Amino acid sequence: MIVAGREQARALAADGPEIAILGFGQARVEPAYMPAAPVPATARALDQAGLAVGNIDAVTSHNPFAVNDIVFARETGFPLERMNTHGCSLVWGHPQGPTGLRAVIELIETLALRGGGRGLFQGCAAGDSAMAMVIEVRA
């Protein structure tokens, strides 16, 4: 994946949708509460994007345990059945880097197939930390 400015991206892929990163967040929770870490990371990413979870059309996650998505859905109100529509790291495997990138790509594809929209990738990492990223796909 290449992250580039608008002009560079158009030069590399003139016929694809425009994808913008709207916000990014990181968080760390107290030890042994790793499944909860994506929630504050998401709050920071949404805040930076100027959005609420209700403005998000799709969510993908790095979730090495099912409890991660259950905690996320319970704490944010995002419907669990609308998350990870094309699979997740429970299916693809671990570690964070490759599966996180795949989840971001799956999120882009999901939104592109729907004609565009806003999406959120979130996931936990080592040391009870997490990150989140809000993107927008403009078809």
DSSP file (Angstrom, degrees, kcal/mol; ACC not computed):
  #  RESIDUE AA STRUCTURE BP1 BP2  ACC     N-H-->O    O-->H-N    N-H-->O    O-->H-N    TCO  KAPPA ALPHA  PHI   PSI    X-CA   Y-CA   Z-CA
    1    1 A M              0   0    0      0, 0.0     2,-0.5     0, 0.0   100,-0.0   0.000 360.0 360.0 360.0 140.1    0.0    0.0    0.0
    2    2 A I        -     0   0    0      2,-0.0     2,-0.6     7,-0.0     0, 0.0  -0.967 360.0-156.0-117.2 128.3    1.2    3.5   -0.8
    3    3 A V        +     0   0    0     -2,-0.5     2,-0.3     6,-0.0     0, 0.0  -0.921  33.9 151.8-101.2 123.2    0.2    6.5    1.1
    4    4 A A        -     0   0    0     -2,-0.6    -2,-0.0     1,-0.0     2,-0.0  -0.922  46.7 -88.5-145.8 165.5    0.6    9.6   -1.1
    5    5 A G     >  -     0   0    0     -2,-0.3     4,-2.8     1,-0.1     5,-0.2  -0.255  53.0 -95.1 -69.7 168.0   -0.8   13.1   -1.7
    6    6 A R  H  > S+     0   0    0      1,-0.2     4,-2.4     2,-0.2     5,-0.2   0.900 122.6  45.9 -55.5 -49.3   -3.8   13.5   -4.1
    7    7 A E  H  > S+     0   0    0      2,-0.2     4,-1.9     1,-0.2    -1,-0.2   0.920 114.7  46.8 -65.4 -44.1   -1.7   14.4   -7.2
    8    8 A Q  H  > S+     0   0    0      2,-0.2     4,-1.7     1,-0.2    -1,-0.2   0.916 112.6  50.8 -62.8 -43.4    0.8   11.5   -6.7
    9    9 A A  H  X S+     0   0    0     -4,-2.8     4,-2.4     1,-0.2    -2,-0.2   0.909 109.5  50.1 -62.4 -42.4   -2.0    9.0   -6.0
   10   10 A R  H  < S+     0   0    0     -4,-2.4    -1,-0.2    -5,-0.2    -2,-0.2   0.869 108.7  52.9 -64.1 -35.7   -3.9   10.1   -9.2
   11   11 A A  H  < S+     0   0    0     -4,-1.9     3,-0.3    -5,-0.2    -1,-0.2   0.859 115.0  41.5 -66.2 -34.5   -0.7    9.6  -11.2
   12   12 A L  H  < S+     0   0    0     -4,-1.7    -2,-0.2     1,-0.2    -1,-0.2   0.812 134.8  14.5 -82.1 -32.1   -0.3    6.1   -9.8
   13   13 A A    ><  +     0   0    0     -4,-2.4     3,-1.0    -5,-0.2    -1,-0.2  -0.591  65.6 167.1-146.7  76.0   -4.0    5.0  -10.1
   14   14 A A  T 3  S+     0   0    0     -3,-0.3    -1,-0.1     1,-0.2    -4,-0.1   0.714  76.4  48.5 -67.9 -22.1   -6.0    7.4  -12.2
   15   15 A D  T 3  S+     0   0    0      2,-0.0    -1,-0.2    -5,-0.0    -5,-0.1   0.418  92.8  88.5-104.1   3.2   -9.0    5.1  -12.5
   16   16 A G  S <  S-     0   0    0     -3,-1.0    -3,-0.1     1,-0.2     2,-0.0  -0.387  84.6 -83.7 -94.7 174.5   -9.7    4.1   -8.9
   17   17 A P        -     0   0    0      0, 0.0     2,-0.4     0, 0.0   122,-0.2  -0.343  46.2-106.0 -71.0 158.5  -11.7    5.7   -6.2
   18   18 A E  E     -A  138   0A   0    120,-2.3   120,-3.5    -2,-0.0     2,-0.5  -0.746  35.2-164.3 -85.6 132.3  -10.3    8.5   -4.1
   19   19 A I  E     -A  137   0A   0     -2,-0.4     2,-0.4   118,-0.2   118,-0.2  -0.978   5.6-172.4-121.9 124.9   -9.4    7.4   -0.6
   20   20 A A  E     -A  136   0A   0    116,-2.7   116,-2.3    -2,-0.5     2,-0.7  -0.942  22.9-135.7-120.2 138.6   -8.7    9.9    2.2
   21   21 A I  E     +A  135   0A   0     -2,-0.4   114,-0.2   114,-0.2     3,-0.1  -0.841  26.0 176.7 -88.1 117.6   -7.4    9.3    5.7
   22   22 A L  E     -     0   0A   0    112,-2.7     2,-0.3    -2,-0.7   113,-0.2   0.744  58.2  -3.8 -95.5 -27.8   -9.7   11.5    7.9
   23   23 A G  E     -A  134   0A   0    111,-1.4   111,-2.5    26,-0.1     2,-0.3  -0.991  51.1-161.7-165.6 156.4   -8.4   10.6   11.4
   24   24 A F  E     +A  133   0A   0     -2,-0.3     2,-0.3    20,-0.2   109,-0.2  -0.996  12.5 179.6-143.4 142.7   -6.0    8.5   13.4
   25   25 A G  E     -A  132   0A   0    107,-2.4   107,-2.4    -2,-0.3     2,-0.3  -0.999   9.8-167.3-147.1 149.6   -5.8    7.6   17.0
   26   26 A Q  E     +A  131   0A   0     -2,-0.3     2,-0.3   105,-0.2   105,-0.2  -0.930  13.3 173.0-128.6 155.5   -3.8    5.5   19.4
   27   27 A A  E     -A  130   0A   0    103,-2.0   103,-2.2    -2,-0.3     2,-0.4  -0.990  19.4-154.0-157.3 158.6   -4.4    4.4   23.0
   28   28 A R  E     -A  129   0A   0     -2,-0.3   101,-0.2   101,-0.2     2,-0.2  -0.997  14.3-164.4-134.8 137.7   -3.1    2.3   25.8
   29   29 A V        -     0   0    0     99,-2.7     3,-0.1    -2,-0.4     4,-0.1  -0.651  39.8 -70.9-113.6 173.2   -5.2    0.8   28.6
   30   30 A E  S >  S-     0   0    0     -2,-0.2     3,-1.5     1,-0.1    -1,-0.1  -0.284  71.8 -74.5 -65.0 152.2   -4.3   -0.7   31.9
   31   31 A P  T 3  S+     0   0    0      0, 0.0    -1,-0.1     0, 0.0    97,-0.0  -0.098 117.7  20.4 -51.0 140.3   -2.5   -4.1   31.7
   32   32 A A  T 3  S+     0   0    0     -3,-0.1    -2,-0.1     1,-0.0    96,-0.0   0.505 100.3  92.9  78.2   9.4   -4.6   -7.2   30.9
   33   33 A Y    X>  +     0   0    0     -3,-1.5     3,-1.9     1,-0.1     4,-0.6  -0.060  40.5 135.2-117.3  31.6   -7.4   -5.0   29.4
   34   34 A M  G >4  +     0   0    0      1,-0.3     3,-1.4     2,-0.2    -1,-0.1   0.821  62.9  63.5 -51.4 -41.1   -6.2   -5.3   25.8
   35   35 A P  G 34 S+     0   0    0      0, 0.0    -1,-0.3     0, 0.0     4,-0.1   0.758 103.2  51.2 -59.7 -21.2   -9.6   -6.0   24.2
   36   36 A A  G X4 S+     0   0    0     -3,-1.9     3,-1.5     1,-0.2    -2,-0.2   0.656  85.8  87.6 -86.8 -16.4  -10.8   -2.6   25.4
   37   37 A A  T <X S+     0   0    0     -3,-1.4     4,-1.5    -4,-0.6    93,-0.2   0.811  78.2  61.6 -58.7 -35.6   -7.9   -0.6   23.9
   38   38 A P  H 3> S+     0   0    0      0, 0.0     4,-2.5     0, 0.0    -1,-0.3   0.768  93.4  67.9 -63.4 -21.9   -9.5   -0.1   20.4
   39   39 A V  H <> S+     0   0    0     -3,-1.5     4,-2.2     2,-0.2    -2,-0.2   0.966 105.1  36.8 -65.7 -53.6  -12.3    1.9   22.0
   40   40 A P  H  > S+     0   0    0      0, 0.0     4,-2.0     0, 0.0    -1,-0.2   0.853 116.2  55.2 -68.3 -30.5  -10.3    5.0   23.1
   41   41 A A  H  X S+     0   0    0     -4,-1.5     4,-2.1     2,-0.2    91,-0.3   0.919 109.2  47.9 -63.3 -41.7   -8.2    4.7   20.0
   42   42 A T  H  X S+     0   0    0     -4,-2.5     4,-3.0     2,-0.2     5,-0.3   0.909 107.7  54.9 -63.3 -43.2  -11.4    4.9   17.9
   43   43 A A  H  X S+     0   0    0     -4,-2.2     4,-2.3     1,-0.2    -1,-0.2   0.899 109.6  47.5 -58.2 -40.6  -12.6    7.9   20.0
   44   44 A R  H  X S+     0   0    0     -4,-2.0     4,-2.5     2,-0.2   -20,-0.2   0.912 112.8  47.7 -67.7 -42.4   -9.4    9.7   19.2
   45   45 A A  H  X S+     0   0    0     -4,-2.1     4,-1.8     2,-0.2    -2,-0.2   0.916 113.8  47.1 -65.2 -42.8   -9.6    8.9   15.4
   46   46 A L  H  X>S+     0   0    0     -4,-3.0     5,-2.7     2,-0.2     4,-0.9   0.907 111.7  51.3 -65.0 -40.9  -13.3    9.9   15.2
   47   47 A D  H ><5S+     0   0    0     -4,-2.3     3,-0.8    -5,-0.3    -2,-0.2   0.928 109.9  49.1 -61.0 -45.7  -12.6   13.1   17.1
   48   48 A Q  H 3<5S+     0   0    0     -4,-2.5    -1,-0.2     1,-0.3    -2,-0.2   0.853 113.2  47.7 -62.5 -34.1   -9.7   14.0   14.7
   49   49 A A  H 3<5S-     0   0    0     -4,-1.8    -1,-0.3    -5,-0.2    -2,-0.2   0.602 110.8-123.3 -80.5 -12.0  -12.0   13.3   11.8
   50   50 A G  T <<5S+     0   0    0     -4,-0.9     2,-0.3    -3,-0.8    -3,-0.2   0.833  71.8 118.5  72.0  32.5  -14.8   15.4   13.3
   51   51 A L      < -     0   0    0     -5,-2.7     2,-0.3    -6,-0.1    -1,-0.3  -0.796  56.7-136.2-127.0 166.0  -17.2   12.4   13.2
   52   52 A A    >   -     0   0    0     -2,-0.3     3,-2.3    -3,-0.1     4,-0.2  -0.791  38.2-103.5-114.1 163.4  -19.2   10.2   15.5
   53   53 A V  G >  S+     0   0    0      1,-0.3     3,-1.7    -2,-0.3    23,-0.0   0.805 120.0  66.5 -59.1 -28.2  -19.5    6.4   15.3
   54   54 A G  G 3  S+     0   0    0      1,-0.3    -1,-0.3    24,-0.1    23,-0.0   0.661  93.4  60.2 -66.0 -16.0  -23.0    6.9   13.7
   55   55 A N  G <  S+     0   0    0     -3,-2.3     2,-0.4    64,-0.0    63,-0.3   0.416  85.5  99.4 -88.5   0.2  -21.2    8.5   10.7
   56   56 A I    <   -     0   0    0     -3,-1.7    63,-0.2    -4,-0.2     3,-0.1  -0.760  50.0-172.2 -95.8 131.0  -19.3    5.3   10.0
   57   57 A D        +     0   0    0     61,-2.8     2,-0.3    -2,-0.4    62,-0.2   0.752  70.0  12.1 -91.4 -28.3  -20.6    2.9    7.3
   58   58 A A  E     -b  119   0A   0     60,-1.1    62,-2.1     2,-0.0     2,-0.4  -0.996  59.4-158.4-152.0 150.2  -18.3    0.0    7.9
   59   59 A V  E     -bc 120  83A   0     23,-0.8    25,-2.9    -2,-0.3     2,-0.3  -0.997   5.9-176.3-132.6 134.6  -15.8   -1.3   10.4
   60   60 A T  E     -b  121   0A   0     60,-2.4    62,-1.8    -2,-0.4     2,-0.3  -0.933  15.0-168.4-121.2 155.0  -12.9   -3.8   10.1
   61   61 A S  E     -b  122   0A   0     -2,-0.3     2,-0.8    60,-0.2    28,-0.8  -0.980  32.9-128.7-143.6 152.8  -10.8   -4.8   13.0
   62   62 A H  E     +b  123   0A   0     60,-2.0    62,-1.2    -2,-0.3     3,-0.1  -0.915  44.9 166.1 -93.2 109.1   -7.6   -6.6   14.0
   63   63 A N        +     0   0    0     -2,-0.8    27,-0.1    60,-0.1     6,-0.1  -0.788  23.6 177.3-133.7  87.9   -9.2   -9.0   16.6
   64   64 A P  S    S+     0   0    0      0, 0.0     2,-0.3     0, 0.0    -1,-0.1   0.643  81.2  38.0 -67.6 -10.7   -7.1  -11.9   17.7
   65   65 A F  S >> S-     0   0    0      1,-0.1     3,-1.5    -3,-0.1     4,-0.6  -0.996  81.6-128.6-137.9 142.3   -9.9  -12.8   20.1
   66   66 A A  H >> S+     0   0    0     -2,-0.3     4,-1.6     1,-0.3     3,-0.5   0.810 105.5  69.6 -58.6 -30.4  -13.7  -12.6   19.5
   67   67 A V  H 3> S+     0   0    0      1,-0.2     4,-2.8     2,-0.2    -1,-0.3   0.805  87.0  67.5 -60.7 -28.4  -14.1  -10.7   22.7
   68   68 A N  H <> S+     0   0    0     -3,-1.5     4,-2.3     1,-0.2    -1,-0.2   0.942 104.7  40.7 -57.2 -48.9  -12.3   -7.7   21.1
   69   69 A D  H <X S+     0   0    0     -4,-0.6     4,-2.7    -3,-0.5     5,-0.2   0.845 113.1  54.8 -70.7 -32.9  -15.2   -7.1   18.7
   70   70 A I  H  X S+     0   0    0     -4,-1.6     4,-2.4     2,-0.2    -2,-0.2   0.939 110.9  45.1 -64.2 -45.9  -17.8   -7.8   21.4
   71   71 A V  H  X S+     0   0    0     -4,-2.8     4,-2.7     2,-0.2     5,-0.2   0.927 113.6  50.8 -61.8 -45.2  -16.3   -5.1   23.6
   72   72 A F  H  X S+     0   0    0     -4,-2.3     4,-2.4    -5,-0.3     6,-0.4   0.944 113.1  44.3 -59.2 -49.6  -16.0   -2.7   20.7
   73   73 A A  H  X S+     0   0    0     -4,-2.7     4,-2.1     1,-0.2    -1,-0.2   0.912 115.2  48.4 -62.7 -43.2  -19.6   -3.1   19.7
   74   74 A R  H  < S+     0   0    0     -4,-2.4    -1,-0.2    -5,-0.2    -2,-0.2   0.908 117.0  41.4 -63.9 -42.8  -20.9   -2.9   23.3
   75   75 A E  H  < S+     0   0    0     -4,-2.7    -2,-0.2    -5,-0.2    -1,-0.2   0.808 125.7  32.0 -79.0 -30.4  -18.9    0.2   24.1
   76   76 A T  H  < S-     0   0    0     -4,-2.4    -2,-0.2    -5,-0.2    -3,-0.2   0.686  96.1-127.1-100.9 -20.5  -19.4    2.1   20.8
   77   77 A G     <  +     0   0    0     -4,-2.1    -4,-0.1    -5,-0.4    -3,-0.1   0.454  58.3 145.0  84.9   0.2  -22.9    1.0   19.8
   78   78 A F        -     0   0    0     -6,-0.4    -1,-0.3    -5,-0.1     2,-0.2  -0.589  61.1-104.3 -72.8 130.6  -21.7   -0.1   16.3
   79   79 A P    >   -     0   0    0      0, 0.0     3,-1.8     0, 0.0     4,-0.2  -0.348  20.6-144.7 -62.4 124.5  -23.6   -3.2   15.3
   80   80 A L  G >  S+     0   0    0      1,-0.3     3,-1.7     2,-0.2    -2,-0.0   0.849  98.3  60.3 -55.3 -38.5  -21.5   -6.3   15.6
   81   81 A E  G 3  S+     0   0    0      1,-0.3    -1,-0.3     4,-0.0    -3,-0.0   0.617 100.1  56.6 -70.5 -11.2  -23.2   -7.8   12.5
   82   82 A R  G <  S+     0   0    0     -3,-1.8   -23,-0.8   -24,-0.0     3,-0.3   0.339  90.8  95.4 -98.7   5.5  -21.9   -4.9   10.4
   83   83 A M  B <  S+c   59   0A   0     -3,-1.7   -23,-0.2     1,-0.2     4,-0.1  -0.717  89.2   2.2 -97.5 147.4  -18.3   -5.4   11.3
   84   84 A N    >   +     0   0    0    -25,-2.9     3,-1.6    -2,-0.3    -1,-0.2   0.894  66.2 176.5  52.1  54.4  -15.7   -7.4    9.3
   85   85 A T  T 3  S+     0   0    0     -3,-0.3    -1,-0.1   -26,-0.3     3,-0.1   0.673  79.3  40.5 -66.9 -16.7  -18.0   -8.3    6.4
   86   86 A H  T 3  S-     0   0    0      1,-0.5    -1,-0.3    17,-0.1     2,-0.1   0.028 125.9 -83.3-118.5  26.3  -15.2  -10.0    4.5
   87   87 A G    <   -     0   0    0     -3,-1.6    -1,-0.5    -4,-0.1     2,-0.3  -0.407  43.8-130.5 100.8-179.8  -13.5  -11.8    7.4
   88   88 A C    >>  -     0   0    0     -2,-0.1     4,-2.5    -3,-0.1     3,-1.8  -0.889  41.3 -71.3-158.4-176.9  -11.0  -10.7   10.0
   89   89 A S  H 3> S+     0   0    0    -28,-0.8     4,-1.9     1,-0.3   -27,-0.1   0.682 121.1  70.0 -66.5 -16.4   -7.7  -11.7   11.6
   90   90 A L  H 34 S+     0   0    0      2,-0.2    -1,-0.3     1,-0.1     4,-0.1   0.823 113.8  30.3 -64.3 -28.7   -9.5  -14.5   13.4
   91   91 A V  H <4 S+     0   0    0     -3,-1.8    -2,-0.2     2,-0.1    -1,-0.1   0.851 126.2  42.2 -93.4 -45.2   -9.7  -16.1   10.0
   92   92 A W  H  < S-     0   0    0     -4,-2.5     2,-0.2     1,-0.2    -3,-0.2   0.802 106.6-125.1 -76.8 -30.2   -6.6  -14.7    8.3
   93   93 A G     <  -     0   0    0     -4,-1.9    -1,-0.2    -5,-0.2    -2,-0.1  -0.639  34.6 -40.1 112.3-174.0   -4.2  -15.1   11.2
   94   94 A H        +     0   0    0     -2,-0.2     2,-0.1    -4,-0.1   -32,-0.0  -0.767  66.8  78.5-120.3 159.7   -1.8  -12.9   13.1
   95   95 A P     >  -     0   0    0      0, 0.0     4,-1.7     0, 0.0     5,-0.3   0.328  61.2-120.9 -99.6-175.7    0.3  -10.6   13.5
   96   96 A Q  H  > S+     0   0    0      3,-0.2     4,-3.7     1,-0.2     5,-0.3   0.893  99.9  57.7 -56.3 -52.7   -0.9   -7.0   13.5
   97   97 A G  H  > S+     0   0    0      1,-0.2     4,-2.3     2,-0.2     5,-0.2   0.930 114.4  31.9 -52.0 -64.4    1.1   -5.6   10.6
   98   98 A P  H  > S+     0   0    0      0, 0.0     4,-2.2     0, 0.0    -1,-0.2   0.903 124.9  44.6 -64.5 -40.5    0.0   -7.9    7.7
   99   99 A T  H  X S+     0   0    0     -4,-1.7     4,-2.4     2,-0.2    -2,-0.2   0.857 111.6  53.8 -73.8 -32.6   -3.5   -8.5    9.0
  100  100 A G  H  X S+     0   0    0     -4,-3.7     4,-2.0    -5,-0.3    -1,-0.2   0.934 110.4  46.8 -63.4 -45.2   -4.0   -4.8    9.8
  101  101 A L  H  X S+     0   0    0     -4,-2.3     4,-2.4    -5,-0.3    -2,-0.2   0.917 111.9  50.6 -62.6 -43.4   -3.1   -3.8    6.3
  102  102 A R  H  X S+     0   0    0     -4,-2.2     4,-2.8     1,-0.2    -1,-0.2   0.909 108.8  51.8 -61.6 -40.5   -5.3   -6.5    4.9
  103  103 A A  H  X S+     0   0    0     -4,-2.4     4,-2.1     2,-0.2    -1,-0.2   0.874 108.9  50.6 -64.7 -36.6   -8.2   -5.3    7.1
  104  104 A V  H  X S+     0   0    0     -4,-2.0     4,-2.4     2,-0.2    -1,-0.2   0.923 111.9  47.5 -65.0 -43.5   -7.7   -1.7    5.8
  105  105 A I  H  X S+     0   0    0     -4,-2.4     4,-2.6     2,-0.2    -2,-0.2   0.914 111.1  50.8 -63.6 -43.0   -7.7   -3.0    2.2
  106  106 A E  H  X S+     0   0    0     -4,-2.8     4,-2.6     2,-0.2    -1,-0.2   0.888 109.5  51.7 -61.4 -38.1  -10.9   -5.0    2.9
  107  107 A L  H  X S+     0   0    0     -4,-2.1     4,-2.4     2,-0.2    -2,-0.2   0.930 109.7  48.6 -63.4 -46.1  -12.5   -1.9    4.3
  108  108 A I  H  X S+     0   0    0     -4,-2.4     4,-2.7     1,-0.2    -2,-0.2   0.929 113.2  47.8 -59.1 -46.2  -11.6    0.1    1.2
  109  109 A E  H  X S+     0   0    0     -4,-2.6     4,-2.6     2,-0.2    -2,-0.2   0.908 109.9  52.5 -62.4 -43.1  -13.0   -2.7   -1.0
  110  110 A T  H  X S+     0   0    0     -4,-2.6     4,-1.1     1,-0.2    -1,-0.2   0.937 113.9  42.7 -57.1 -48.4  -16.2   -2.9    1.1
  111  111 A L  H  <>S+     0   0    0     -4,-2.4     5,-3.3     1,-0.2     4,-0.3   0.887 112.7  52.8 -69.1 -38.8  -16.8    0.9    0.8
  112  112 A A  H ><5S+     0   0    0     -4,-2.7     3,-1.5     1,-0.2    -2,-0.2   0.912 107.4  51.9 -62.5 -42.4  -15.9    0.9   -2.9
  113  113 A L  H 3<5S+     0   0    0     -4,-2.6    -1,-0.2     1,-0.3    -2,-0.2   0.789 108.6  52.1 -64.0 -27.1  -18.4   -1.9   -3.7
  114  114 A R  T 3<5S-     0   0    0     -4,-1.1    -1,-0.3    -3,-0.2    -2,-0.2   0.446 125.9-101.5 -86.5  -1.4  -21.1    0.2   -1.8
  115  115 A G  T < 5S-     0   0    0     -3,-1.5    24,-0.6    -4,-0.3    -3,-0.2   0.596  77.0 -51.5  90.7  11.7  -20.3    3.3   -4.0
  116  116 A G  E   < + D   0 138A   0     -5,-3.3     2,-0.3    -6,-0.2    22,-0.2  -0.523  68.8 143.4 116.4 177.0  -18.2    5.0   -1.3
  117  117 A G  E     - D   0 137A   0     20,-2.3    20,-3.0    -2,-0.2     2,-0.4  -0.838  49.2 -61.6 141.1-175.9  -18.6    6.0    2.3
  118  118 A R  E     - D   0 136A   0    -63,-0.3   -61,-2.8    -2,-0.3   -60,-1.1  -0.854  47.0-176.8-108.2 139.9  -16.7    6.3    5.6
  119  119 A G  E     -bD  58 135A   0     16,-2.5    16,-2.6    -2,-0.4     2,-0.4  -0.901  16.2-145.0-135.1 163.1  -15.0    3.4    7.3
  120  120 A L  E     -bD  59 134A   0    -62,-2.1   -60,-2.4    -2,-0.3     2,-0.5  -0.995   5.2-167.3-130.8 127.4  -13.1    2.7   10.5
  121  121 A F  E     +bD  60 133A   0     12,-2.6    12,-2.7    -2,-0.4     2,-0.3  -0.949  20.1 168.1-105.3 136.0  -10.2    0.2   11.0
  122  122 A Q  E     +bD  61 132A   0    -62,-1.8   -60,-2.0    -2,-0.5     2,-0.3  -0.995   1.4 159.7-144.6 149.8   -9.3   -0.5   14.6
  123  123 A G  E     -bD  62 131A   0      8,-2.3     8,-2.2    -2,-0.3   -60,-0.1  -0.978  32.2-114.5-168.0 154.7   -7.2   -3.0   16.3
  124  124 A C  E     - D   0 130A   0    -62,-1.2     6,-0.3    -2,-0.3     2,-0.3  -0.425  29.2-173.5 -87.0 164.8   -5.2   -4.0   19.4
  125  125 A A  E >>  - D   0 129A   0      4,-3.1     4,-1.0    -2,-0.1     3,-0.5  -0.852  37.0 -56.4-145.6-179.2   -1.5   -4.4   19.6
  126  126 A A  T 34 S+     0   0    0     -2,-0.3     3,-0.5     1,-0.2    -1,-0.1  -0.172 113.0  34.8 -61.6 155.6    1.1   -5.5   22.1
  127  127 A G  T 34 S-     0   0    0      1,-0.2    -1,-0.2    -3,-0.1   -98,-0.1   0.795 130.0 -69.6  71.7  29.2    1.3   -3.9   25.5
  128  128 A D  T <4 S+     0   0    0     -3,-0.5   -99,-2.7     1,-0.2     2,-0.2   0.864 101.5 131.0  58.0  38.4   -2.4   -3.3   25.9
  129  129 A S  E  <  -AD  28 125A   0     -4,-1.0    -4,-3.1    -3,-0.5     2,-0.3  -0.694  33.4-176.7-116.5 170.6   -2.3   -0.7   23.1
  130  130 A A  E     -AD  27 124A   0   -103,-2.2  -103,-2.0    -6,-0.3     2,-0.3  -0.977  11.5-151.4-157.7 165.5   -4.4   -0.1   20.0
  131  131 A M  E     -AD  26 123A   0     -8,-2.2    -8,-2.3    -2,-0.3     2,-0.3  -0.964   8.0-167.4-140.2 160.2   -4.8    2.1   17.0
  132  132 A A  E     -AD  25 122A   0   -107,-2.4  -107,-2.4    -2,-0.3     2,-0.4  -0.989   2.0-165.6-146.3 151.2   -7.6    3.3   14.8
  133  133 A M  E     -AD  24 121A   0    -12,-2.7   -12,-2.6    -2,-0.3     2,-0.5  -0.992   9.0-151.9-142.8 131.5   -8.0    5.0   11.4
  134  134 A V  E     +AD  23 120A   0   -111,-2.5  -112,-2.7    -2,-0.4  -111,-1.4  -0.892  22.8 179.4-102.1 129.2  -11.0    6.6    9.8
  135  135 A I  E     -AD  21 119A   0    -16,-2.6   -16,-2.5    -2,-0.5     2,-0.4  -0.851  18.9-149.0-124.3 163.0  -11.0    6.7    6.0
  136  136 A E  E     -AD  20 118A   0   -116,-2.3  -116,-2.7    -2,-0.3     2,-0.6  -0.999   5.7-156.7-131.5 131.7  -13.4    7.9    3.3
  137  137 A V  E     -AD  19 117A   0    -20,-3.0   -20,-2.3    -2,-0.4     2,-0.7  -0.942   6.6-164.9-108.0 121.2  -13.8    6.3   -0.1
  138  138 A R  E      AD  18 116A   0   -120,-3.5  -120,-2.3    -2,-0.6   -22,-0.2  -0.912 360.0 360.0-109.1 107.4  -15.1    8.6   -2.7
  139  139 A A              0   0    0     -2,-0.7    -1,-0.1   -24,-0.6   -23,-0.1   0.476 360.0 360.0 -74.7 360.0  -16.3    6.7   -5.7
